[in-house]
Amino acid sequence: MKIKVESDVFDIVNRIKDIDEYYFILYDTNKNRYELHNSNQKYSYCFTYPYETLDVKFIEYLLSSHIKNIDNIIDEIDRNNSNIEKNNMDIVKNQSDYMLREIYSFSNNSSKKLDDEKAFSTKWR
């Protein structure tokens, strides 16, 4: 069940109205979390607040995700995506290096003879 928060100790409800008059806060009793909604949008949900108490962090969280900060948000997303891509490339490179070293060491190991008859056989043949 979701309950609309009409007032609070830190006056967060009124302070978010200063940012955007269509904002309102709901408390989700099932998840014990606060949600920000905007009545001016088709789907009013904006975000779920990750902390348990409604305090000044709510305003900071709201401002960090507000549309006015879109350039910063996009830059952060781009940096994060670049880091993920670099990490993935490092993983592929490390796996490729390992496999090439294994192939090289096997090909240079003259003590092992490859038995052509058993090389391509399986247990079920």
C-alpha positions in Angstrom: 0.0 0.0 0.0 1.2 3.5 -0.8 0.5 6.5 1.4 0.9 10.1 0.3 3.2 12.0 2.6 1.6 15.3 3.3 4.1 16.7 5.8 7.3 15.7 7.6 9.6 16.9 10.4 12.2 18.4 8.0 9.6 20.0 5.7 10.9 18.0 2.8 7.5 17.8 1.2 7.3 21.6 0.9 11.0 21.9 -0.2 10.5 19.6 -3.1 7.5 21.8 -4.2 10.0 24.6 -4.5 12.0 22.5 -7.0 8.9 21.4 -9.0 5.4 22.1 -8.0 4.2 18.8 -9.4 6.4 16.6 -7.1 4.9 14.5 -4.4 6.2 11.8 -2.1 4.6 8.4 -1.5 5.6 5.9 1.2 5.5 2.3 0.1 4.4 0.3 3.2 5.3 -3.1 1.6 8.9 -2.1 0.9 9.3 0.5 3.6 10.7 3.0 1.1 9.8 6.5 -0.1 9.1 7.2 -3.7 9.2 10.5 -5.6 6.4 11.1 -8.1 5.6 13.9 -10.5 1.9 14.5 -11.2 2.7 16.3 -14.5 4.0 13.2 -16.1 2.1 10.4 -17.8 3.8 7.8 -15.5 4.3 9.7 -12.3 7.0 7.6 -10.8 10.5 9.3 -10.7 12.6 7.2 -8.3 12.7 5.2 -5.1 14.7 6.8 -2.3 17.4 4.3 -1.2 17.4 5.5 2.5 14.9 4.7 5.2 14.4 8.2 6.7 13.1 11.2 5.0 15.7 14.0 5.5 17.9 16.4 3.7 19.6 13.6 1.8 16.3 13.2 -0.1 16.7 16.8 -1.5 20.3 16.1 -2.4 19.3 12.8 -4.1 16.6 14.6 -6.0 18.9 17.4 -7.2 21.6 15.0 -8.3 19.1 13.3 -10.6 17.2 16.4 -11.7 16.9 17.3 -15.4 18.9 20.4 -14.8 22.0 18.2 -14.2 21.5 16.2 -17.4 25.0 17.1 -18.7 26.6 15.8 -15.5 24.5 12.7 -15.5 25.3 11.9 -19.1 29.0 12.4 -18.5 28.9 10.1 -15.5 27.0 7.4 -17.6 29.6 7.8 -20.4 32.5 7.4 -17.9 30.9 4.4 -16.4 30.3 2.8 -19.8 33.9 3.5 -20.8 35.1 1.8 -17.6 32.9 -1.2 -18.3 34.1 -1.5 -21.9 37.7 -1.2 -20.8 37.3 -3.9 -18.1 35.6 -6.2 -20.7 38.4 -5.7 -23.2 40.9 -6.4 -20.5 39.2 -9.7 -19.7 39.1 -10.7 -23.4 42.7 -9.7 -23.8 43.8 -11.7 -20.7 41.9 -14.8 -21.9 43.4 -14.5 -25.4 46.9 -14.1 -24.0 46.4 -17.2 -21.8 45.1 -19.2 -24.7 47.9 -18.1 -27.0 50.5 -19.0 -24.4 48.9 -22.5 -24.0 48.9 -23.0 -27.8 52.5 -21.8 -28.1 53.8 -24.0 -25.2 52.0 -27.0 -26.6 53.3 -26.5 -30.1 56.9 -26.1 -28.8 56.7 -29.1 -26.6 58.5 -31.7 -28.8 58.4 -34.4 -26.1 54.6 -34.9 -26.7 53.7 -36.6 -29.9 50.2 -36.1 -31.2 48.5 -39.5 -32.0 46.5 -38.7 -35.2 44.2 -41.7 -34.6 43.2 -40.7 -31.0 43.3 -36.9 -31.6 39.9 -36.7 -33.0 38.2 -39.7 -31.3 35.6 -39.5 -28.7 34.6 -41.8 -25.9 31.4 -42.9 -27.7 33.2 -44.1 -30.9 
